[in-house]
Amino acid sequence: MASSYYNPEDLPRFPEIAEGAPELWKKFHEWYGAVFEEGALSAREKALIALAVAHNERCPYCIDAYTRSCLENGSNLEQMTEAVQVAAALRAGVALVHGVQMKDIHDSLSM
């Protein structure tokens, strides 16, 4: 069986990163926790946003974590898939809009 850089067993080990800088981990963990508390956005909405961002960042650990978070916060497959589609559309749009830069360079170098 081929090995993979992504190891699902590593996700629960995330807090081990604190060993090298416990005070920084504490600050990160407090801030991260506060970000995901209910506020103007619900926990469900925040989990859907995180799932979409996780796909654009291509982080299998985050996709794993926020798929679970979405389910725990009441999202269904249709909502989660739509969030991923939004992320994909935005990523495609970003690539395409940079085509304007290519066109400007083309136009400035072509006679």
N, CA, C and O atoms as a DFTB+ gen file, in Angstrom:
444 C
 N C O
     1  1       0.846      -1.183       0.000
     2  2       0.000       0.000       0.000
     3  2       0.890       1.244       0.000
     4  3       1.833       1.350       0.785
     5  1       0.577       2.168      -0.883
     6  2       1.369       3.388      -0.999
     7  2       1.108       4.299       0.200
     8  3      -0.018       4.417       0.683
     9  1       2.167       4.928       0.657
    10  2       2.006       5.864       1.765
    11  2       1.612       7.231       1.211
    12  3       1.778       7.511       0.024
    13  1       1.099       8.057       2.081
    14  2       0.654       9.388       1.708
    15  2       1.224      10.381       2.698
    16  3       1.431      10.064       3.870
    17  1       1.472      11.571       2.220
    18  2       1.935      12.625       3.122
    19  2       0.877      12.918       4.172
    20  3       1.193      13.212       5.325
    21  1      -0.380      12.834       3.761
    22  2      -1.492      13.053       4.685
    23  2      -1.731      11.789       5.492
    24  3      -1.932      10.711       4.931
    25  1      -1.709      11.925       6.789
    26  2      -1.960      10.812       7.689
    27  2      -3.115      11.215       8.594
    28  3      -2.935      12.060       9.471
    29  1      -4.306      10.628       8.403
    30  2      -5.467      11.020       9.208
    31  2      -5.232      10.925      10.713
    32  3      -5.873      11.637      11.486
    33  1      -4.327      10.060      11.130
    34  2      -4.046       9.931      12.559
    35  2      -3.312      11.153      13.114
    36  3      -3.228      11.324      14.330
    37  1      -2.782      12.000      12.236
    38  2      -2.075      13.202      12.694
    39  2      -3.029      14.294      13.173
    40  3      -2.653      15.111      14.013
    41  1      -4.251      14.322      12.657
    42  2      -5.175      15.396      13.012
    43  2      -5.384      15.523      14.518
    44  3      -5.304      16.635      15.039
    45  1      -5.650      14.431      15.242
    46  2      -5.810      14.584      16.697
    47  2      -4.517      14.951      17.420
    48  3      -4.545      15.329      18.591
    49  1      -3.404      14.843      16.738
    50  2      -2.111      15.179      17.335
    51  2      -1.756      16.657      17.179
    52  3      -0.699      17.093      17.636
    53  1      -2.631      17.424      16.539
    54  2      -2.369      18.840      16.292
    55  2      -1.871      19.580      17.530
    56  3      -0.934      20.369      17.411
    57  1      -2.450      19.368      18.716
    58  2      -1.979      20.096      19.904
    59  2      -0.516      19.821      20.278
    60  3       0.074      20.580      21.047
    61  1       0.067      18.758      19.747
    62  2       1.481      18.478      20.043
    63  2       2.395      19.596      19.572
    64  3       3.513      19.733      20.069
    65  1       1.932      20.399      18.613
    66  2       2.757      21.499      18.119
    67  2       3.055      22.500      19.241
    68  3       3.985      23.299      19.134
    69  1       2.270      22.453      20.304
    70  2       2.471      23.351      21.442
    71  2       3.781      23.083      22.166
    72  3       4.296      23.964      22.854
    73  1       4.318      21.902      22.025
    74  2       5.536      21.541      22.766
    75  2       6.692      22.490      22.487
    76  3       7.508      22.744      23.373
    77  1       6.774      23.013      21.283
    78  2       7.886      23.899      20.938
    79  2       7.705      25.328      21.397
    80  3       8.688      26.044      21.586
    81  1       6.474      25.754      21.580
    82  2       6.193      27.137      21.978
    83  2       4.838      27.172      22.672
    84  3       3.850      27.609      22.082
    85  1       4.784      26.716      23.922
    86  2       3.495      26.583      24.604
    87  2       2.718      27.888      24.771
    88  3       1.489      27.876      24.692
    89  1       3.386      28.989      24.994
    90  2       2.662      30.259      25.169
    91  2       2.044      30.723      23.858
    92  3       0.931      31.250      23.846
    93  1       2.759      30.529      22.757
    94  2       2.198      30.907      21.460
    95  2       1.023      30.003      21.108
    96  3       0.018      30.469      20.570
    97  1       1.146      28.711      21.411
    98  2       0.030      27.792      21.173
    99  2      -1.194      28.223      21.973
   100  3      -2.313      28.214      21.460
   101  1      -0.978      28.597      23.223
   102  2      -2.089      29.016      24.078
   103  2      -2.801      30.214      23.459
   104  3      -4.030      30.251      23.408
   105  1      -2.034      31.188      22.991
   106  2      -2.622      32.379      22.374
   107  2      -3.369      32.015      21.098
   108  3      -4.480      32.490      20.863
   109  1      -2.755      31.172      20.277
   110  2      -3.417      30.736      19.049
   111  2      -4.707      30.004      19.378
   112  3      -5.750      30.290      18.790
   113  1      -4.646      29.072      20.304
   114  2      -5.797      28.247      20.655
   115  2      -6.943      29.110      21.197
   116  3      -8.103      28.871      20.860
   117  1      -6.637      30.093      22.019
   118  2      -7.671      30.985      22.548
   119  2      -8.316      31.798      21.428
   120  3      -9.539      31.920      21.360
   121  1      -7.484      32.349      20.559
   122  2      -7.988      33.144      19.445
   123  2      -8.811      32.278      18.498
   124  3      -9.913      32.661      18.106
   125  1      -8.287      31.125      18.134
   126  2      -8.967      30.216      17.217
   127  2     -10.327      29.811      17.775
   128  3     -11.324      29.792      17.053
   129  1     -10.357      29.493      19.049
   130  2     -11.617      29.142      19.701
   131  2     -12.615      30.289      19.676
   132  3     -13.804      30.085      19.430
   133  1     -12.125      31.492      19.931
   134  2     -13.002      32.665      19.934
   135  2     -13.585      32.925      18.548
   136  3     -14.748      33.308      18.424
   137  1     -12.792      32.721      17.522
   138  2     -13.250      32.941      16.152
   139  2     -14.457      32.060      15.828
   140  3     -15.371      32.491      15.126
   141  1     -14.459      30.836      16.337
   142  2     -15.517      29.887      15.995
   143  2     -16.698      29.901      16.969
   144  3     -17.620      29.097      16.826
   145  1     -16.683      30.799      17.951
   146  2     -17.835      30.933      18.846
   147  2     -18.986      31.584      18.088
   148  3     -18.775      32.299      17.108
   149  1     -20.203      31.326      18.555
   150  2     -21.376      31.970      17.968
   151  2     -21.202      33.483      18.052
   152  3     -20.735      34.010      19.062
   153  1     -21.570      34.148      17.018
   154  2     -21.495      35.609      16.973
   155  2     -22.481      36.093      15.935
   156  3     -23.620      35.630      15.895
   157  1     -22.060      37.015      15.100
   158  2     -22.921      37.466      14.011
   159  2     -23.215      36.309      13.063
   160  3     -24.257      36.284      12.408
   161  1     -22.296      35.359      12.993
   162  2     -22.485      34.127      12.225
   163  2     -22.683      32.967      13.191
   164  3     -22.082      32.929      14.265
   165  1     -23.516      32.040      12.804
   166  2     -23.735      30.847      13.629
   167  2     -22.554      29.895      13.504
   168  3     -21.752      30.016      12.577
   169  1     -22.444      28.960      14.420
   170  2     -21.393      27.943      14.345
   171  2     -21.523      27.149      13.054
   172  3     -20.515      26.769      12.458
   173  1     -22.748      26.896      12.616
   174  2     -22.979      26.159      11.368
   175  2     -22.449      26.954      10.176
   176  3     -21.779      26.395       9.308
   177  1     -22.741      28.243      10.129
   178  2     -22.258      29.088       9.034
   179  2     -20.726      29.155       9.026
   180  3     -20.104      29.085       7.966
   181  1     -20.132      29.289      10.192
   182  2     -18.678      29.361      10.282
   183  2     -18.041      28.049       9.839
   184  3     -17.002      28.056       9.178
   185  1     -18.651      26.931      10.194
   186  2     -18.119      25.631       9.769
   187  2     -18.203      25.492       8.253
   188  3     -17.281      24.958       7.636
   189  1     -19.285      25.959       7.642
   190  2     -19.405      25.908       6.179
   191  2     -18.352      26.788       5.506
   192  3     -17.759      26.392       4.502
   193  1     -18.122      27.968       6.053
   194  2     -17.068      28.840       5.521
   195  2     -15.718      28.145       5.643
   196  3     -14.933      28.129       4.695
   197  1     -15.453      27.576       6.805
   198  2     -14.177      26.898       7.031
   199  2     -14.004      25.726       6.073
   200  3     -12.903      25.486       5.578
   201  1     -15.078      24.998       5.810
   202  2     -15.006      23.881       4.872
   203  2     -14.654      24.373       3.469
   204  3     -13.830      23.770       2.783
   205  1     -15.276      25.459       3.051
   206  2     -14.982      26.026       1.734
   207  2     -13.528      26.488       1.649
   208  3     -12.835      26.194       0.676
   209  1     -13.075      27.204       2.661
   210  2     -11.686      27.673       2.676
   211  2     -10.724      26.488       2.700
   212  3      -9.693      26.515       2.028
   213  1     -11.048      25.460       3.462
   214  2     -10.198      24.270       3.541
   215  2      -9.990      23.659       2.160
   216  3      -8.897      23.193       1.838
   217  1     -11.042      23.665       1.347
   218  2     -10.906      23.132      -0.007
   219  2     -10.021      24.024      -0.864
   220  3      -9.196      23.522      -1.627
   221  1     -10.181      25.343      -0.749
   222  2      -9.325      26.230      -1.540
   223  2      -7.881      26.200      -1.077
   224  3      -6.967      26.407      -1.876
   225  1      -7.668      25.945       0.198
   226  2      -6.306      25.834       0.721
   227  2      -5.727      24.443       0.492
   228  3      -4.530      24.214       0.666
   229  1      -6.606      23.518       0.096
   230  2      -6.216      22.130      -0.194
   231  2      -5.602      21.442       1.017
   232  3      -4.591      20.747       0.910
   233  1      -6.231      21.650       2.171
   234  2      -5.730      21.062       3.414
   235  2      -6.587      19.853       3.793
   236  3      -7.714      20.023       4.259
   237  1      -6.073      18.640       3.602
   238  2      -6.878      17.465       3.931
   239  2      -7.229      17.389       5.415
   240  3      -8.289      16.872       5.769
   241  1      -6.364      17.892       6.281
   242  2      -6.662      17.893       7.712
   243  2      -7.864      18.790       8.004
   244  3      -8.751      18.424       8.775
   245  1      -7.881      19.966       7.380
   246  2      -8.983      20.908       7.585
   247  2     -10.271      20.395       6.948
   248  3     -11.351      20.558       7.516
   249  1     -10.163      19.781       5.779
   250  2     -11.347      19.208       5.140
   251  2     -11.954      18.152       6.050
   252  3     -13.170      18.107       6.232
   253  1     -11.118      17.316       6.614
   254  2     -11.567      16.291       7.559
   255  2     -12.257      16.943       8.756
   256  3     -13.388      16.598       9.099
   257  1     -11.567      17.883       9.381
   258  2     -12.085      18.519      10.606
   259  2     -13.375      19.284      10.351
   260  3     -14.314      19.187      11.141
   261  1     -13.436      20.040       9.264
   262  2     -14.612      20.891       9.051
   263  2     -15.764      20.153       8.388
   264  3     -16.902      20.616       8.469
   265  1     -15.513      19.028       7.737
   266  2     -16.617      18.167       7.321
   267  2     -17.322      17.664       8.574
   268  3     -18.550      17.690       8.662
   269  1     -16.535      17.208       9.540
   270  2     -17.105      16.745      10.807
   271  2     -17.822      17.879      11.537
   272  3     -18.917      17.686      12.064
   273  1     -17.208      19.052      11.567
   274  2     -17.808      20.199      12.246
   275  2     -19.131      20.597      11.587
   276  3     -20.102      20.914      12.273
   277  1     -19.159      20.579      10.257
   278  2     -20.401      20.895       9.553
   279  2     -21.507      19.927       9.954
   280  3     -22.629      20.342      10.245
   281  1     -21.189      18.647       9.970
   282  2     -22.193      17.646      10.347
   283  2     -22.638      17.835      11.793
   284  3     -23.828      17.748      12.098
   285  1     -21.681      18.095      12.682
   286  2     -22.004      18.291      14.098
   287  2     -22.878      19.527      14.311
   288  3     -23.653      19.588      15.265
   289  1     -22.748      20.507      13.421
   290  2     -23.516      21.748      13.552
   291  2     -24.768      21.767      12.684
   292  3     -25.378      22.819      12.494
   293  1     -25.148      20.618      12.162
   294  2     -26.433      20.504      11.491
   295  2     -26.452      20.709       9.988
   296  3     -27.532      20.764       9.399
   297  1     -25.307      20.823       9.350
   298  2     -25.306      20.958       7.895
   299  2     -25.544      19.602       7.252
   300  3     -25.241      18.556       7.826
   301  1     -26.096      19.648       6.042
   302  2     -26.296      18.408       5.309
   303  2     -25.376      18.382       4.089
   304  3     -24.678      19.355       3.803
   305  1     -25.388      17.267       3.383
   306  2     -24.495      17.099       2.236
   307  2     -24.747      18.156       1.166
   308  3     -23.800      18.648       0.551
   309  1     -25.991      18.507       0.938
   310  2     -26.308      19.513      -0.074
   311  2     -25.682      20.864       0.282
   312  3     -25.101      21.518      -0.584
   313  1     -25.792      21.285       1.531
   314  2     -25.221      22.565       1.964
   315  2     -23.700      22.533       1.889
   316  3     -23.071      23.496       1.453
   317  1     -23.117      21.417       2.319
   318  2     -21.656      21.306       2.302
   319  2     -21.139      21.301       0.869
   320  3     -20.119      21.926       0.576
   321  1     -21.829      20.604      -0.023
   322  2     -21.416      20.566      -1.423
   323  2     -21.541      21.937      -2.055
   324  3     -20.683      22.340      -2.841
   325  1     -22.598      22.655      -1.721
   326  2     -22.768      24.003      -2.257
   327  2     -21.651      24.923      -1.773
   328  3     -21.156      25.746      -2.544
   329  1     -21.251      24.799      -0.525
   330  2     -20.136      25.601      -0.011
   331  2     -18.851      25.300      -0.779
   332  3     -18.088      26.212      -1.098
   333  1     -18.613      24.031      -1.075
   334  2     -17.424      23.639      -1.843
   335  2     -17.516      24.184      -3.271
   336  3     -16.508      24.605      -3.841
   337  1     -18.721      24.178      -3.851
   338  2     -18.907      24.740      -5.196
   339  2     -18.631      26.245      -5.208
   340  3     -18.038      26.761      -6.155
   341  1     -19.060      26.943      -4.163
   342  2     -18.770      28.376      -4.062
   343  2     -17.256      28.593      -4.028
   344  3     -16.730      29.466      -4.719
   345  1     -16.569      27.798      -3.225
   346  2     -15.110      27.918      -3.140
   347  2     -14.463      27.657      -4.495
   348  3     -13.548      28.373      -4.901
   349  1     -14.939      26.633      -5.188
   350  2     -14.381      26.292      -6.497
   351  2     -14.623      27.413      -7.511
   352  3     -13.736      27.750      -8.296
   353  1     -15.827      27.985      -7.489
   354  2     -16.138      29.076      -8.412
   355  2     -15.255      30.287      -8.143
   356  3     -14.774      30.935      -9.072
   357  1     -15.046      30.584      -6.868
   358  2     -14.192      31.716      -6.520
   359  2     -12.757      31.468      -6.974
   360  3     -12.104      32.366      -7.507
   361  1     -12.272      30.254      -6.764
   362  2     -10.906      29.916      -7.181
   363  2     -10.767      30.056      -8.695
   364  3      -9.761      30.571      -9.184
   365  1     -11.776      29.597      -9.437
   366  2     -11.746      29.727     -10.896
   367  2     -11.781      31.197     -11.304
   368  3     -11.054      31.616     -12.204
   369  1     -12.628      31.971     -10.641
   370  2     -12.718      33.394     -10.944
   371  2     -11.405      34.118     -10.692
   372  3     -11.012      34.998     -11.457
   373  1     -10.738      33.741      -9.621
   374  2      -9.433      34.342      -9.307
   375  2      -8.442      34.059     -10.434
   376  3      -7.717      34.953     -10.870
   377  1      -8.416      32.825     -10.897
   378  2      -7.514      32.473     -11.994
   379  2      -7.854      33.264     -13.250
   380  3      -6.963      33.776     -13.928
   381  1      -9.129      33.362     -13.555
   382  2      -9.534      34.057     -14.772
   383  2      -9.282      35.555     -14.714
   384  3      -8.841      36.136     -15.706
   385  1      -9.545      36.192     -13.589
   386  2      -9.359      37.637     -13.513
   387  2      -7.879      38.005     -13.659
   388  3      -7.555      39.101     -14.115
   389  1      -6.991      37.098     -13.275
   390  2      -5.571      37.366     -13.491
   391  2      -5.209      37.336     -14.974
   392  3      -4.119      37.754     -15.366
   393  1      -6.132      36.839     -15.787
   394  2      -5.940      36.896     -17.232
   395  2      -5.880      38.318     -17.745
   396  3      -5.298      38.571     -18.800
   397  1      -6.476      39.257     -17.012
   398  2      -6.395      40.665     -17.390
   399  2      -4.940      41.122     -17.360
   400  3      -4.514      41.886     -18.226
   401  1      -4.176      40.663     -16.375
   402  2      -2.753      41.008     -16.306
   403  2      -2.031      40.464     -17.533
   404  3      -1.219      41.157     -18.146
   405  1      -2.338      39.208     -17.887
   406  2      -1.732      38.613     -19.080
   407  2      -2.088      39.438     -20.311
   408  3      -1.227      39.703     -21.150
   409  1      -3.353      39.847     -20.423
   410  2      -3.791      40.617     -21.582
   411  2      -3.085      41.969     -21.635
   412  3      -2.691      42.422     -22.710
   413  1      -2.924      42.619     -20.476
   414  2      -2.223      43.907     -20.452
   415  2      -0.783      43.758     -20.932
   416  3      -0.299      44.588     -21.702
   417  1      -0.107      42.726     -20.494
   418  2       1.276      42.506     -20.922
   419  2       1.307      42.189     -22.419
   420  3       2.135      42.714     -23.163
   421  1       0.389      41.322     -22.839
   422  2       0.287      41.010     -24.274
   423  2       0.101      42.278     -25.086
   424  3       0.818      42.514     -26.058
   425  1      -0.866      43.093     -24.683
   426  2      -1.179      44.302     -25.416
   427  2      -0.014      45.292     -25.436
   428  3       0.200      45.985     -26.430
   429  1       0.736      45.353     -24.336
   430  2       1.855      46.309     -24.287
   431  2       3.050      45.837     -25.106
   432  3       3.867      46.650     -25.539
   433  1       3.157      44.521     -25.321
   434  2       4.301      43.988     -26.075
   435  2       3.974      43.731     -27.543
   436  3       4.881      43.597     -28.364
   437  1       2.714      43.664     -27.871
   438  2       2.301      43.409     -29.247
   439  2       2.075      44.720     -29.976
   440  3       1.614      45.699     -29.389
   441  1       2.390      44.731     -31.211
   442  2       2.194      45.961     -31.972
   443  2       1.200      45.722     -33.061
   444  3       0.890      46.636     -33.825
